[in-house]
Amino acid sequence: MIASGVYLTPQPPSLGGKGEPERNNPPPLARGGVGGGVRPWPRLVRRVWRRLQAVRRPFLLHRHRRLVIETVLGAPLIVLPDVFNPKLFLTGEMLAGVLNAATVPHGDVLDMGTGSGVGAVFAARWARRVVAVDINPAAVRCVRLNALAQGVEDRVQAYQGDLFTAVDGEQFDLVLFNPPYYVGPPADLYDHAWRSLDVVPRFLAALPHHLRAGGAALVILSSDADEAGFLADAQTHHLRCEIVLRRDLIYEIVTIYRLTHERNDDCSL
C-alpha cells in the first residue's frame, strides 16, 4: 500500500481522539536561531483545525499499526505493525527532510528512537556509519528491513536499548532524535514513541557525553510537547540551541532544533 500523503495530528492514539491541552504559543527563538513560518492564527482557528484532524483520523486507521509501505520523500519505506509511522504522523518525514550533504557529516551518526529507521536510512546516504537505537524490538527489525531495501545495510547497525545504553562509551558526529511528546507511563512498547516519564531529560543529560568535538544533535519537537522545559533542561546541561526549521501546521507547530555542547554558551529562552 502506497501512502496517500495525508497526515494525522500526532496525538497519543490511546487517548481515543481526546487531544492534549493546546499550546499555541511556542517559545521564542533561542539565541542564534533562525526560523519562521509561524503565523498569528487565532486560537479559534487552531482549535477548529485540530477538530478537523480528529474527524479525519478514523478514515486513516487502515494505515495505523498495520504493515504498510509508505513513500517518504520519494523513497519507499516499510512500516511494521507497532512501529511509529513517520509519514502518517509527519514528524519523522520532516526530520528526514533536513538531512543532506550539508547537515550530515561523513562520520558517525546516531538515530535515537529510530522507529521505522527513516532517519537512519536517509542519513546513511552521506554518513560513514549510522547506529539506530530503539527500545521497541519491532522497530529494530523494521530498521534492518529498510536498510536492506534501500541498499545501505553495510552502513546501518540497529540495536535494541533504552536511550544511550546500547552505545555506552561511543561518541557521534550527529545525533537524531524524535522524542515522545507526552508525559506519562507508556501503555506498551509502541506507546514509547508517544509518551514517557523522563526520556527527554535523561537524553539531554547524557547527550554531551556522546557528542564528539564539533558534533551536534537534531531534535524535532511539537508544540504539544513541553518546549520551554526542553530548552531549560538543555541550558542546564550547557547545550546551545538553534532553530533549523519551524513549520506552522495550524493545528500544531513543529520545530527542529540543532543542539551543540558549548560550556560558555547558554540555550536561552
N, C-alpha and C positions, 0 to 999 in steps of 0.2 A: 504494500500500500504506500503510495507516494503522498507526502504531506500536501495539504491544501494551502498552507501559508496563513492560516487563521490562528490567532493566539488566544490563550486563556489568561485571565488575570491570575497571577501567581498567589492564590490563597491556599491555605492548607486544605487538602481535599477532605480530611477527616472532620472538618468543621461543617460539612454538609451545605456549603454555599454561604454560610454566615461569615461576613468579612471581618477583618481586624479593624480596630479604630483607625480613622483616617488621619494621615499625616501629610497635609498638603503643602507644608512649608519646610522644604529641606534646609539643612544648614547652609550658610553662605559658603562661597568658595574658600577652600583652605589656601593659605599663603602660597603663592607661586602657582596656583591652579589656573587652568584655563578651561572654560566650559561654556555653557549657554544652552539655548533651546528650551528654557523653562519659561512658559508663558503664564501671565497672571490670570489663569482661569478662575472664574467664580467658584466658590465652594459647591454651589448647587450643581454646576455643570460637571464637576468632577464626580459628585455623588451619583448623578444620573448615568454617567459613563460606567461607573462601577456596577450599577444595577444592570445595565445592558450586557456587560460581560457575564454577569451571573446568569442572565436569561439564556445566553448563547452556550453556556457550559454543557448542558445536557446533550446538545447536538454534537459535541466533540468527544463524548465519552468513549466512542469506538477507537480512539487513539490513545486513551489513558490507561496505563497499567496493562497494556497488551503488547504483543510482539508486533512492531511496525518498522517500516523503513521510511525515514524522513529524508527530505532533501534540505541540507543545511549549507547555505552559501554555494549552491551548485553541486555539492557533493552528497552522495547517498550515505545515510548513517543508520545503522541498526540500533534499535532501542528495545531491549528485552523487557518483559513484564517486571514490575517492581524496581525499575530504574528510572530516574528523573528524565523526562523528555525535554531536551534543550530547545526544540522547535515549538512545541505546544505552549511552553511557559516562557519563551522568548529570551530569557537572560543568558542561557548557555550559548545561543547563537550570537547574541550581541557581544559577549566577551570574545568569542572566536573571531568575530568580525574585526577586532582591532589588532589581531595577530598578523604580522607581516615581517618583512626583512628588516624594517626599522625598529620594531618593538621586540622581536625575538632574537636574542644573541645566538651566535653559533657556538653554543656551550651547553650547559646542563639546565634543564627546565623541570620543575616540579608542578604537576597538575593536582592540586589538593582537592579532595572531594570530587573526583573526576566524573562520577556519574557514567554517562554513556561513553566518555572519553573524547568528546568533541574538542575540548581544549588541547588534549594530548595529541590527537592526530593532526590537528591544524598546526600546532607548534612544531611538530616533527618535520614539517616541510623545510624548516630553517635551522632547527636545533641539532646539535650533535647527538644528544641523548635526552629522552623525556622519561621521567618516572611519574606514573599515575597511581594515586593512592585513594582508596575509599574504604569506609567501614563496612560497606554493603558488598558481600561476595558476588551478588548478581552483577553489580557494577564492574567489578574486576573482570568477570567473564566477558562483559559487554565491550570493555576497552580492548581486550585481546582480539575479539572478533573484528572490531572496527579497524584496529591497526593492521590486521591481516588483509582485510578488504581494501584498505587504502594503500597497501604496499609499503607500510612503514614499520612493519613488525620488527625489523632489525634495529630500530632506534627507540622503540617504546617498550618500557617494562612496567608491568602492573602488579601492585601488591595490595593486600587487604591490611588495613590498620587504622588506628584512631589517630588522626592528625599526623604528627611527625614521628610516631613510634616506629613506623616501618622504614624510616630513613634516618635513624638515630646516628648522629655524628657526621652526616653529609651536609654539604653546602651547595647552593644553586645560584645560577646567574639570574634566573627568573622563576617566580612562583606565581601560579594562577590559583584563584580561589573564588568560587561562587558559594558563599556560606548559607546556612539556614537563616531565614529572616525572622522567625517567630520564636519566642521564649516559651519553653515548656518541655516536658519529657516526651521523647518520640514514642509513638504507638507501636512501631515496628521498624525493621531495617529501612524500608522505603521512606518512612517518615523522618529519618535522619536528614534527608535533603531539605526538609521544611522547618524543623524546629529542633532546638537543643536547649540545655540549661546553661552551658558555659563554653561552647565551642569557639565562639568569636574571641572572647578574652584570652582563652588558652592559646589560640592561634597567634594573636598579637604578641603575647608574652614570649612565645618560642621563636617567632619569625626572625628576630635579629641574629639568633644563633645559627640560622640556616641560610642566611644570605651571604654570598661572597662579597668582597670589597667591590663596590660599584654595582652590586646586584639590586634588583627591585622586585616588587610584587604587584600584580594587577588584581584588584578585588572589586567585584561588582556588587552593588547594594541597591535595594529598592527603598522607596520612601516608606514602605510598610515596615522596614526594619528600623532599629534604633541607631540612626546615623550619628546623632550627637554623641551617644555613648561610645560608638565605634571610634570617632575622632578623638574623644577624650582618652580612651584606652591607648590609642596609637601614640598620643602625646606622652603618656606615662612611660611608654617604652622607647621614647626618643625616635619615633618613626615620623618622618616628614611625609605629608600627604599632598598630592597634586591631582586635580581632576583631569582625566584624559578625555572623557566623554560624558555628557549628561543629556538624556533624552526624556522629553515630557510626552507620555502616552495618554495624558489627560486623566485617566483613572489611577495612574501612579507615575512616579518619576524614578528613572533608573540611572544610576551613576557608576562609572568605572573610575576607581581611584588607583593611582600609582603610588606605592609606598617605598621609601628608601630609608635606610638607617643612618642617621647623622646625629652624633652626640650633641652637636652645638646648634641644632635646628629643631624647632618645635613644630608640631602639627596643630595649628591654631584654628579655633572655631570662627 
